[in-house]
Amino acid sequence: MASEALKTDIKFLQGVGSKRAALLYKELNIATFGDMLYTFPYRYIDRTRFYTVSEINADLPYIQLKGKIVRTNVVSGAKQQKRLVLTFADNTGEIELVFFQGLKWIQEKYRMGIEYIVFGKPALYNGEVNLVHPEIELLEEDKGGISITIQGMYSSTEALRNNYIGNKAFVKLMVNLLTALQGKITETLPDYILNQYKLLPLPEALLNIHFPKNSGLLQKAYRRLKFEELFFIQLNVLRQRSERWEKKNGFVFSKVGNYFNTFYINNLPFDLTNAQKRVIREIRRDMGSGKQMNHLLQGDVGSGKTLVALLCMLIAADNGFQSCIMAPTEILATQHYESIIAFLKGMDINVGLLTGSTKKSERKRLVESLLDGNVNILIGTHALIEDMVRFKNLGFVVIDEQHRFGVEQRAKLWTKSDQPPHVLVMTATPIPRTLAMTLYGDLDVSIIDELPPGRKPIQTLWFNDSKRLRVFAFMKEQIKQGRQIYMVYPLIKESEKMDYKDLEDGYESITRAFPPPEYVTTVVHGKMKAADKDFSMKLFATGKAHIMVATSVIEVGVNVQNASVMVIESAERFGLAQLHQLRGRVGRGADQSYCILMSGYKLSNESKKRLELMVQTTDGFEIAEADLKLRGPGDLEGTQQSGLPINLRLTDLGKDGKLLEYVRNIAQTILDDDPLLNREKNLLLRMQLEEAQKKINDFREIG
């Protein structure tokens, strides 16, 4: 169990109080002793190294000096702004310490002729090196019994610094915290795990993550705390997976019958790829096992996931069960509906569509047809989870682009059935292996890693603004050949702070370069009314518009086979996963398709790496792995919005993949030996999981 001391309100920590507590909560989300204890430094400074004044230059990082204040001077600057200059000296020279705030307090606190330690980052001003707002402390200042040889640097904000909670003050509060918690931090791992895997005890690890005695202990503290972060996530998902398997409470889809065979023989529009066949075999095996299936289906845009889902829904129908597909947008739900209706032409399968736009009379008819079993497949948006929607016998659920749904929304679907239906979670956002093991560790994963035959790889090109006329000429040539073009912008209106091409300006420049009536350009963005958006989409989808100017609202849900060119303006503004999703809007037909990335001239190294990678590969999984390494899991689409239990303060899934596998194997070994964690040696683990369960979503039920 977590120590009660960790739940103490942070305002009761010495040096905090109500005003600072409110600020710490607002700026850093620190509400309790535990929140602060688990706020770790983002980097460290070696406080055992002292420089002399003569060694300092403006290129150095944070440095320490030992010496005395020899002069003080208040200087008036522009707009009557005053600054305090303390001249600091050692036996090699002098340097100015400059302060713009708290001048009176600093003048009164620090005296000439007394030996101080000064800590700060050198800066260049008027050709002279100085230190702006450095930390100053007495050479023998009391640290509460905690030795600071390697000092942590903590994340801060302007509001905290303006209220005198800079790094020095935060370190002092951390000293107070560890002093207050001495002997009150309870261990979370059993002794046999600590001994077997040579892990530091938790109190020692936490002390050395904040105030490491040496670099060796800092590394051991990192290893212990990373181990724990990953271990309890893996133990949780693996235990729930084994519990699901043990229950055997799933519907048994024992046969492949008339619906499936008729479709396969008469309606299948093209041969399945080997990857599709393999995935269907894997899903069929799960649906017939008697265990409730929770399956994650990954596949790039255009790999044929919807067709796989349809074949599985036909197996459900052959076994007397209804199915549903929940999609995040009306556009995508309607697209699924239209493509499935076309696939099933001539077959006796009833398919319904339920969205926010469905008329009241049609909604009433649909609900009645669901209850009497006349609707075999229902496709829809969040409307599917409304209380009035009930099924006769829902046995198979498909969730498309699941990261766009909240946990509670997904969980409501399971209440539509007397016992848990089989669940197929689909995503076109490739998930790196380490992230999949962390977020979806209890799901069985299938991957469609092959595109249908006849598809040509999309050619990706990267240009800056100087090549715009060349790009326009290429677009006109493509339109002359009967093709259509997407132009995607990151913003709707120009931002003063961002130099990115905005949609309104883009539309004007496009209509100048491609004047009507010879060229028809349509606009789509997220702030349009639904009817206007649908009209613009249909104009493009039916081939009546040559160019669609849009924001990333088209990332999911637009499927126009004749569109062969995707131009992404200010491509440096988009993440890798989003760029890859946008690129997947073209290449739907047999024609050669192109993705053109337009960027500014001044790019960060990270932006250059992203755009270079997009040019080099169309492999979604390679891109996802690179995205994880560049940006970390917290930025990956879905991990924060979806309510998943990924709270990794120290672990970097882009770099710690080996540790994740190591920890997962340990968790699996423990569960193989003691599936319910009932043995005395594992009771602490079970208690930790039960407490964490209040915060961690139940993957077993929500997929």
matplotlib code that plots the C-alpha trace (Angstrom):
import matplotlib.pyplot as plt

x = [0.0, 1.1, 2.4, -0.2, 2.5, 2.6, -1.0, -0.3, -1.4, 1.7, 0.8, 1.9, 5.5, 7.9, 8.5, 5.3, 2.0, -1.3, -0.2, 2.8, 0.8, -1.8, 1.0, 2.7, -0.6, -1.4, 2.1, 3.4, 0.3, 1.8, -0.9, 0.6, 3.9, 3.8, 3.3, 6.4, 8.5, 7.8, 8.7, 12.1, 15.0, 15.3, 19.1, 22.0, 24.9, 28.1, 28.4, 31.8, 33.5, 34.5, 35.7, 37.9, 36.8, 39.6, 38.2, 34.7, 33.4, 29.9, 29.8, 30.0, 26.9, 26.0, 29.2, 30.2, 32.5, 34.0, 34.8, 33.6, 31.5, 33.8, 31.5, 27.8, 26.2, 22.6, 22.5, 19.6, 18.8, 16.2, 12.7, 13.9, 14.5, 17.2, 19.6, 21.8, 25.4, 27.4, 31.1, 32.3, 36.0, 38.4, 42.2, 42.1, 39.7, 36.3, 32.9, 29.6, 26.5, 23.4, 19.9, 16.8, 14.3, 14.4, 17.2, 16.5, 16.2, 19.5, 21.4, 20.3, 21.0, 24.5, 27.4, 30.9, 33.9, 32.1, 32.9, 30.0, 29.4, 27.8, 26.0, 24.6, 24.9, 27.4, 26.0, 27.5, 26.4, 28.1, 31.1, 31.6, 30.8, 28.4, 26.0, 22.3, 20.3, 22.7, 22.2, 24.3, 24.8, 27.2, 30.2, 29.0, 25.3, 23.2, 21.5, 19.4, 21.9, 21.6, 24.8, 24.4, 27.3, 25.3, 22.4, 19.2, 17.7, 13.9, 11.4, 10.0, 7.8, 7.9, 5.2, 7.2, 10.4, 8.5, 7.3, 10.8, 10.5, 13.5, 15.6, 17.4, 14.1, 12.8, 15.8, 15.4, 11.8, 12.9, 15.4, 12.5, 10.3, 12.9, 13.6, 9.9, 9.4, 12.4, 11.3, 7.8, 8.4, 7.1, 8.5, 6.4, 8.4, 8.9, 12.3, 12.8, 12.4, 14.8, 17.4, 17.0, 17.2, 19.6, 17.4, 17.8, 15.2, 12.6, 13.6, 17.2, 16.3, 14.1, 16.9, 19.4, 17.2, 16.9, 20.3, 22.6, 25.8, 27.6, 26.9, 26.8, 24.0, 22.1, 22.1, 21.0, 18.2, 17.1, 17.1, 15.0, 12.4, 12.1, 11.8, 8.9, 7.1, 7.1, 6.7, 3.3, 1.9, 3.0, 1.9, -1.5, -2.2, -0.7, -2.8, -5.9, -5.1, -4.7, -7.9, -9.8, -8.5, -9.4, -13.0, -13.9, -17.0, -16.9, -19.4, -18.4, -18.4, -18.1, -18.9, -18.2, -21.5, -23.5, -23.0, -19.2, -18.9, -21.4, -19.5, -16.1, -17.2, -19.4, -18.7, -15.0, -13.8, -10.1, -8.0, -7.1, -3.4, -1.5, -1.4, -5.2, -5.7, -3.3, -5.1, -8.5, -7.2, -5.9, -9.2, -11.3, -9.2, -9.9, -13.6, -14.0, -12.0, -14.8, -12.8, -13.9, -11.6, -9.8, -7.8, -5.8, -5.6, -2.9, -2.5, -1.4, -3.9, -5.3, -4.1, -7.6, -8.6, -12.3, -12.6, -11.1, -13.6, -16.5, -15.5, -15.4, -18.8, -20.1, -18.8, -20.7, -23.9, -23.3, -23.4, -26.6, -25.0, -25.2, -22.2, -21.4, -18.7, -18.0, -16.1, -14.9, -16.5, -19.6, -17.5, -15.6, -18.9, -20.6, -17.6, -17.6, -21.4, -21.1, -18.2, -19.8, -23.1, -21.2, -19.3, -22.6, -24.5, -27.1, -26.7, -29.4, -27.6, -29.2, -26.8, -27.8, -26.1, -26.6, -25.0, -25.9, -27.5, -29.8, -33.4, -35.7, -38.0, -35.1, -33.5, -36.8, -37.0, -33.3, -33.7, -36.8, -34.9, -31.9, -34.1, -35.9, -32.7, -33.4, -30.3, -27.2, -24.6, -24.9, -22.3, -22.2, -20.4, -20.8, -24.6, -24.2, -23.6, -26.9, -29.1, -32.0, -29.7, -30.2, -29.3, -31.1, -27.7, -24.6, -21.7, -19.0, -17.8, -15.3, -13.8, -12.1, -9.3, -9.9, -7.5, -10.1, -12.6, -12.6, -12.5, -16.1, -17.4, -15.9, -17.0, -20.6, -20.7, -20.2, -23.4, -25.3, -24.7, -25.6, -22.0, -18.8, -18.9, -15.8, -13.8, -11.7, -9.9, -8.5, -6.0, -4.2, -1.8, 1.1, 2.0, 5.7, 6.2, 7.3, 4.3, 1.9, 3.3, 2.8, -0.7, -2.2, -0.3, -3.4, -4.6, -3.7, -2.1, -2.4, -0.7, -1.6, 1.9, 1.1, -0.8, -3.2, -1.6, -1.5, -0.9, 2.1, 4.2, 3.5, 6.4, 7.2, 9.0, 10.1, 10.4, 10.8, 8.8, 11.2, 9.9, 6.2, 5.7, 7.3, 4.8, 1.9, 2.9, 3.1, -0.4, -1.8, -0.3, -1.9, -5.3, -4.9, -4.5, -7.8, -6.4, -7.5, -5.4, -5.5, -3.8, -3.5, -2.8, -2.0, -4.1, -7.4, -6.3, -2.9, -1.2, 1.1, 3.3, 3.6, 5.0, 2.9, 0.8, -2.8, -5.8, -7.5, -4.4, -3.8, -7.2, -6.8, -3.4, -4.7, -7.7, -5.3, -3.0, -5.9, -8.7, -12.3, -14.2, -11.3, -10.4, -12.8, -11.5, -13.4, -12.6, -13.0, -12.0, -13.1, -15.0, -17.4, -21.0, -21.6, -23.8, -21.3, -18.5, -20.4, -21.3, -17.6, -16.6, -19.1, -18.1, -14.6, -15.6, -17.8, -15.0, -16.7, -13.8, -10.2, -8.6, -9.6, -8.0, -8.3, -6.9, -6.0, -9.7, -9.2, -6.5, -9.2, -12.2, -11.8, -11.4, -11.2, -9.4, -8.9, -7.0, -3.3, -1.5, -1.3, 0.4, 1.1, 1.9, 4.2, 4.9, 7.3, 4.3, 2.9, 4.1, 5.4, 2.3, 0.0, 2.1, 1.9, -1.9, -2.3, -0.1, -2.3, -5.3, -3.7, -2.5, -6.0, -6.2, -3.9, -2.3, 1.1, 0.5, 2.6, 2.9, 4.6, 5.9, 6.3, 8.3, 9.9, 13.7, 14.5, 13.9, 14.9, 17.1, 14.1, 11.9, 14.5, 14.8, 11.0, 10.8, 13.8, 12.3, 9.0, 10.9, 12.9, 10.2, 6.5, 6.7, 4.3, 6.0, 9.4, 7.9, 6.1, 9.4, 11.2, 8.3, 8.6, 12.3, 12.0, 9.0, 8.4, 5.2, 3.4, 3.2, 2.1, -1.5, -3.9, -1.8, -2.8, -6.4, -7.5, -7.2, -4.7, -2.5, 0.8, 2.4, 6.0, 8.0, 11.4, 11.1, 11.7, 10.0, 12.1, 15.3, 14.1, 12.7, 15.1, 14.2, 10.5, 11.0, 13.1, 10.5, 7.6, 9.3, 9.8, 6.1, 5.1, 7.3, 5.7, 2.2, 3.1, 4.0, 1.2, -1.6, -3.7, -0.8, -2.2, 1.1, 2.4, 5.5, 3.3, 0.7, 2.5, 2.3, -1.4, -2.0, -0.2, -2.2, -5.5, -4.6, -3.4, -6.6, -8.4, -6.3, -5.7, -8.4, -9.7, -8.2, -10.0, -13.3, -12.5, -10.0]
y = [0.0, 3.5, 5.4, 7.6, 10.3, 10.5, 11.6, 14.6, 18.0, 19.8, 23.0, 21.3, 20.9, 23.3, 26.2, 25.8, 27.0, 27.7, 30.3, 28.3, 25.1, 26.6, 27.7, 24.3, 22.6, 25.0, 24.9, 21.4, 19.5, 18.9, 18.5, 16.0, 14.9, 11.9, 14.1, 16.1, 13.1, 11.7, 14.9, 14.0, 16.1, 16.3, 16.6, 16.8, 19.1, 17.9, 20.1, 18.7, 20.6, 24.2, 26.6, 29.7, 33.0, 32.9, 29.6, 30.9, 31.5, 32.0, 28.6, 26.7, 25.1, 25.6, 26.3, 26.8, 29.4, 29.9, 33.4, 36.7, 39.7, 42.6, 45.4, 46.1, 48.6, 49.5, 50.6, 52.3, 51.0, 51.7, 52.7, 53.3, 49.6, 49.0, 46.1, 45.1, 44.2, 42.2, 41.9, 38.5, 37.6, 34.7, 34.8, 34.6, 37.5, 39.1, 38.5, 40.4, 38.7, 40.6, 40.7, 42.4, 41.3, 41.2, 43.8, 45.0, 41.4, 40.4, 43.5, 42.8, 39.0, 38.8, 40.6, 41.6, 39.7, 36.4, 33.3, 32.1, 29.5, 30.9, 28.6, 29.6, 29.7, 32.1, 34.6, 37.3, 40.9, 43.9, 41.7, 40.6, 37.3, 37.5, 35.4, 36.5, 35.6, 32.9, 30.9, 32.1, 30.2, 30.2, 27.9, 25.9, 26.2, 23.6, 21.0, 19.3, 16.4, 15.7, 15.9, 17.5, 16.5, 15.9, 18.5, 17.8, 20.4, 20.5, 21.7, 25.1, 27.8, 31.6, 31.9, 29.8, 31.7, 35.0, 33.8, 32.9, 29.1, 28.7, 25.6, 26.5, 26.9, 23.7, 21.8, 23.2, 22.1, 18.6, 18.5, 19.4, 16.7, 13.9, 14.9, 14.8, 11.4, 9.8, 6.3, 6.8, 5.5, 2.0, -0.6, -1.6, -4.7, -8.0, -8.7, -11.7, -9.5, -6.8, -9.5, -11.6, -8.7, -6.6, -3.6, -0.7, -0.5, 2.2, 4.8, 4.5, 4.8, 7.9, 9.6, 8.9, 10.1, 13.5, 13.7, 11.1, 10.5, 9.5, 8.6, 4.9, 5.2, 7.5, 4.8, 2.2, 4.6, 5.0, 1.3, 0.5, 3.2, 2.4, -1.3, -0.5, 1.7, -1.0, -4.0, -3.0, -2.1, -5.5, -7.4, -5.8, -6.4, -10.0, -10.9, -9.6, -11.5, -14.8, -14.1, -13.6, -16.8, -18.7, -17.5, -19.0, -16.8, -15.9, -16.7, -19.7, -19.0, -22.6, -22.6, -20.8, -20.9, -19.6, -15.9, -16.2, -18.7, -16.9, -13.6, -15.3, -17.1, -14.5, -11.1, -10.9, -8.1, -9.3, -12.0, -11.5, -10.9, -13.6, -11.2, -10.8, -14.6, -15.1, -12.4, -14.0, -17.4, -15.8, -14.1, -17.2, -19.3, -16.7, -16.5, -20.3, -20.8, -20.1, -17.2, -13.6, -12.3, -9.0, -8.5, -5.6, -5.4, -3.1, -2.3, 0.7, 2.9, 0.9, -2.5, -4.0, -3.9, -3.2, -6.2, -8.4, -7.0, -7.6, -11.3, -11.7, -10.1, -12.6, -15.4, -13.8, -13.7, -17.4, -18.2, -16.2, -13.0, -9.3, -7.1, -3.4, -1.0, 2.2, 4.9, 8.2, 10.5, 10.5, 10.7, 7.5, 5.7, 6.7, 5.5, 2.1, 1.9, 2.6, 0.3, -2.6, -2.1, -2.3, -5.4, -7.1, -6.3, -9.1, -10.7, -11.1, -9.1, -6.1, -3.2, -0.1, 3.3, 5.3, 8.7, 12.1, 13.0, 10.0, 11.3, 10.5, 8.2, 6.2, 6.0, 4.6, 2.0, 1.0, 0.5, -1.7, -3.7, -4.2, -5.6, -8.1, -9.2, -7.9, -5.8, -8.0, -5.2, -1.7, 0.9, 4.2, 6.8, 7.6, 7.3, 3.5, 3.9, 5.8, 4.1, 3.6, 1.5, -2.2, -5.4, -8.8, -10.6, -8.5, -10.9, -9.0, -5.4, -3.6, -0.3, 1.7, 4.2, 3.3, 5.9, 8.6, 7.2, 7.8, 4.8, 5.3, 5.5, 2.2, 0.5, 1.4, -0.9, -3.9, -3.2, -3.9, -7.6, -10.2, -11.4, -9.8, -9.7, -10.5, -7.3, -6.3, -3.0, -1.6, 1.1, 2.5, 4.3, 1.8, 1.3, 0.5, -2.9, -1.4, 0.9, -1.9, -4.1, -1.3, 0.0, -3.2, -5.9, -8.0, -7.9, -10.4, -8.5, -9.2, -7.1, -6.7, -6.0, -6.3, -4.0, -5.3, -6.2, -3.5, -0.7, 1.4, 2.9, 6.5, 8.7, 11.4, 14.6, 17.5, 21.1, 24.5, 27.6, 28.5, 25.5, 26.5, 27.3, 24.0, 22.2, 24.2, 23.2, 19.5, 19.8, 21.2, 18.4, 15.9, 17.6, 17.5, 13.7, 13.5, 13.3, 15.2, 16.9, 17.4, 20.5, 20.3, 23.2, 23.2, 26.2, 27.8, 31.5, 33.1, 33.1, 36.0, 33.6, 30.9, 31.3, 28.4, 28.6, 29.1, 27.6, 30.9, 32.4, 29.1, 29.0, 32.5, 31.7, 28.4, 30.1, 32.7, 30.0, 27.7, 30.1, 29.1, 28.0, 26.0, 24.7, 24.0, 24.2, 23.2, 23.8, 21.5, 22.3, 21.3, 24.5, 24.2, 23.2, 19.5, 20.1, 22.5, 20.0, 17.1, 19.2, 20.1, 16.5, 15.2, 17.7, 16.3, 12.7, 12.8, 14.3, 17.7, 19.5, 19.3, 20.5, 20.1, 22.7, 21.2, 21.0, 17.7, 16.9, 14.7, 12.6, 9.9, 9.2, 10.5, 7.8, 9.2, 6.7, 9.3, 11.6, 11.0, 14.0, 15.1, 18.5, 19.2, 22.8, 23.7, 20.0, 20.7, 21.6, 18.0, 15.0, 11.8, 9.8, 12.5, 13.0, 9.3, 9.2, 12.2, 10.5, 7.5, 9.5, 9.0, 5.9, 4.3, 3.5, 1.9, 5.2, 6.5, 8.8, 11.5, 13.2, 16.6, 18.1, 21.9, 23.5, 26.8, 27.4, 27.5, 24.1, 22.5, 19.3, 17.3, 18.7, 17.9, 14.3, 13.9, 15.1, 13.2, 10.0, 10.6, 10.8, 7.7, 5.2, 4.5, 1.8, 2.9, 0.8, 2.2, 5.7, 4.9, 3.6, 6.8, 8.9, 7.2, 7.9, 11.5, 12.6, 10.0, 8.2, 11.1, 12.9, 9.9, 10.3, 8.7, 7.9, 10.9, 11.4, 7.8, 7.4, 4.6, 4.0, 5.2, 7.4, 6.9, 9.6, 8.1, 5.3, 6.2, 3.5, 4.6, 3.6, 1.2, -1.6, -4.2, -3.3, -3.6, -7.1, -8.0, -6.8, -8.4, -11.8, -11.4, -10.5, -13.5, -15.9, -14.7, -15.2, -18.6, -19.7, -17.9, -16.7, -15.1, -13.7, -15.6, -16.8, -15.0, -13.8, -12.1, -10.5, -7.1, -7.3, -8.0, -5.1, -2.8, -3.9, -3.5, 0.0, 0.9, -0.6, 2.5, 4.6, 2.0, 1.3, -2.3, -3.4, -6.8, -5.0, -2.0, -3.3]
z = [0.0, -0.7, 2.3, 3.9, 4.2, 0.4, 0.4, 2.6, 1.0, -0.3, 1.5, 4.8, 3.5, 5.3, 2.9, 0.9, 2.5, 0.7, -1.8, -3.1, -3.0, -5.4, -7.7, -7.6, -8.5, -11.3, -12.9, -12.2, -11.1, -7.7, -5.0, -2.5, -1.0, -3.4, -6.5, -5.6, -4.7, -8.2, -9.9, -11.1, -12.4, -16.2, -16.0, -13.6, -12.9, -11.3, -8.2, -7.3, -10.1, -9.5, -12.2, -11.7, -13.1, -15.7, -17.1, -17.9, -21.4, -22.7, -24.4, -21.1, -19.5, -15.9, -13.8, -10.1, -8.7, -5.2, -4.1, -2.5, -3.5, -3.7, -5.1, -5.4, -7.8, -8.8, -12.5, -14.2, -17.6, -20.4, -19.2, -15.7, -15.2, -12.6, -12.3, -9.5, -10.3, -7.8, -8.7, -7.7, -7.5, -6.9, -7.1, -11.0, -11.8, -11.5, -13.0, -12.8, -11.3, -12.7, -11.1, -12.5, -9.8, -6.0, -5.8, -2.3, -0.9, -2.6, -1.4, 2.2, 2.1, 0.5, 2.1, 0.9, 2.1, 2.9, 0.9, -1.3, -4.0, -7.1, -9.6, -13.0, -16.7, -18.4, -20.8, -23.1, -22.6, -24.3, -25.1, -21.4, -19.8, -16.8, -14.8, -14.8, -11.7, -10.5, -7.3, -4.4, -1.2, 1.7, 1.3, 4.4, 4.0, 5.8, 3.4, 6.0, 6.2, 2.5, 0.5, -2.9, -5.2, -8.3, -8.5, -10.3, -12.6, -12.3, -14.9, -14.1, -15.5, -15.7, -13.1, -10.6, -11.2, -10.9, -7.5, -6.4, -6.9, -9.2, -9.2, -6.0, -4.1, -5.6, -4.5, -1.0, -0.9, -2.1, 0.8, 3.2, 1.6, 1.9, 5.5, 6.3, 4.6, 6.2, 7.3, 5.8, 2.2, 2.0, -0.3, -3.3, -4.5, -2.5, -1.2, -3.5, -6.6, -5.1, -4.4, -7.5, -9.9, -7.9, -7.4, -5.0, -2.2, -3.0, -0.4, -1.5, -5.2, -4.6, -2.5, -5.2, -8.1, -6.4, -4.7, -6.1, -4.1, -7.3, -10.9, -10.2, -7.6, -10.0, -12.7, -10.1, -9.0, -12.7, -13.2, -10.1, -10.9, -14.6, -13.7, -11.4, -13.9, -16.6, -14.2, -12.8, -16.2, -17.6, -14.5, -14.8, -18.5, -18.4, -15.3, -16.9, -20.2, -18.3, -16.3, -19.6, -21.0, -17.8, -17.8, -21.2, -21.3, -25.0, -27.6, -29.7, -33.4, -34.4, -38.1, -41.3, -43.3, -46.1, -45.6, -45.6, -48.4, -50.7, -50.3, -50.7, -53.9, -55.6, -54.1, -53.2, -55.5, -55.6, -54.2, -50.5, -49.8, -47.9, -44.9, -44.9, -45.1, -42.2, -40.1, -40.8, -39.7, -36.4, -35.7, -36.6, -34.1, -31.4, -32.1, -31.9, -28.7, -26.2, -24.8, -25.3, -28.1, -27.7, -30.9, -32.1, -35.9, -37.3, -40.9, -43.0, -44.8, -47.7, -46.5, -46.4, -42.8, -43.5, -45.8, -43.0, -40.5, -42.9, -43.4, -39.6, -39.3, -41.9, -39.7, -36.8, -38.9, -39.9, -36.1, -35.5, -34.1, -34.9, -35.4, -35.2, -36.3, -34.3, -36.2, -34.8, -37.5, -39.6, -42.7, -41.8, -40.7, -43.9, -45.9, -44.1, -44.8, -48.5, -49.1, -47.1, -49.0, -52.3, -51.1, -50.1, -53.2, -54.0, -50.6, -48.0, -45.3, -43.7, -42.9, -40.9, -40.5, -37.3, -36.8, -35.3, -38.6, -38.8, -38.9, -35.9, -37.9, -39.4, -35.9, -34.5, -37.4, -36.9, -33.1, -33.7, -36.4, -34.1, -31.3, -33.5, -35.1, -38.7, -38.8, -39.1, -39.1, -37.6, -38.6, -36.7, -34.6, -30.9, -31.6, -31.2, -27.4, -26.8, -24.2, -26.7, -29.0, -28.0, -29.9, -30.0, -29.8, -30.3, -30.6, -32.6, -32.2, -34.4, -33.2, -35.9, -35.1, -31.4, -30.0, -30.9, -28.4, -24.7, -22.3, -21.1, -24.7, -25.7, -22.5, -23.0, -26.1, -23.9, -22.0, -25.3, -24.9, -22.1, -22.1, -23.5, -27.3, -29.4, -30.0, -33.0, -32.5, -35.8, -36.3, -39.3, -37.0, -36.8, -33.2, -32.4, -30.7, -27.4, -27.2, -28.3, -25.5, -23.0, -24.1, -25.5, -23.6, -23.0, -26.6, -29.3, -32.1, -35.8, -38.5, -42.2, -43.5, -47.2, -49.6, -52.2, -55.6, -58.2, -55.7, -56.7, -53.8, -53.3, -54.4, -51.7, -52.6, -50.4, -51.6, -50.1, -51.1, -53.9, -55.9, -55.6, -59.3, -60.3, -58.0, -59.4, -63.0, -61.9, -60.3, -63.6, -65.5, -63.2, -63.5, -67.3, -67.0, -65.1, -61.6, -58.4, -55.7, -51.9, -50.5, -46.7, -44.3, -40.6, -39.6, -40.6, -40.0, -39.9, -36.6, -35.7, -33.8, -36.5, -40.0, -41.3, -44.4, -43.4, -45.2, -46.0, -47.5, -49.3, -50.8, -52.2, -53.8, -55.2, -56.9, -58.4, -59.7, -60.7, -61.7, -62.2, -64.2, -65.7, -62.3, -59.4, -55.9, -52.8, -49.1, -46.0, -42.4, -38.9, -38.1, -41.1, -40.5, -41.1, -44.1, -45.8, -45.1, -46.6, -49.7, -50.2, -49.7, -52.1, -54.7, -54.6, -54.2, -57.3, -59.3, -59.8, -58.0, -59.1, -55.8, -52.2, -49.9, -46.3, -42.8, -41.4, -40.9, -44.0, -42.2, -41.6, -43.6, -47.2, -49.8, -53.4, -55.7, -58.4, -56.1, -56.9, -55.4, -51.7, -51.2, -47.5, -46.8, -43.8, -43.5, -40.7, -38.6, -38.7, -36.7, -38.5, -37.7, -39.1, -42.2, -42.9, -42.3, -44.7, -47.3, -47.1, -48.5, -52.0, -53.7, -53.4, -57.2, -59.7, -60.9, -59.6, -56.7, -55.2, -51.8, -51.9, -48.7, -48.7, -46.0, -45.0, -45.2, -41.5, -40.0, -36.7, -36.9, -35.7, -38.5, -41.1, -39.8, -40.0, -43.6, -44.7, -43.3, -45.1, -48.4, -47.6, -46.6, -46.9, -44.2, -41.4, -38.7, -39.5, -39.3, -36.0, -34.4, -35.5, -34.2, -30.8, -30.7, -31.8, -29.7, -27.0, -26.1, -24.6, -27.9, -29.9, -31.0, -28.7, -25.6, -23.7, -24.9, -24.7, -20.9, -21.1, -18.1, -19.5, -16.9, -17.7, -15.8, -16.5, -19.1, -22.8, -24.9, -27.9, -26.0, -23.3, -25.5, -24.1, -20.5, -21.4, -22.8, -19.8, -17.3, -19.3, -19.1, -15.3, -14.9, -17.1, -15.1, -11.8, -13.2, -14.7, -11.1, -9.3, -11.7, -9.0, -7.0, -3.9, -2.5, 0.5, -1.3, -3.9, -1.7, -1.8, -5.7, -5.5, -3.1, -5.4, -8.4, -6.5, -5.5, -9.0, -10.4, -9.2, -11.6, -14.4, -16.9, -17.1, -20.4, -20.1, -20.6, -22.8, -25.2]

ax = plt.figure().add_subplot(projection="3d")
ax.plot(x, y, z, "-o")
ax.set_aspect("equal")
plt.show()
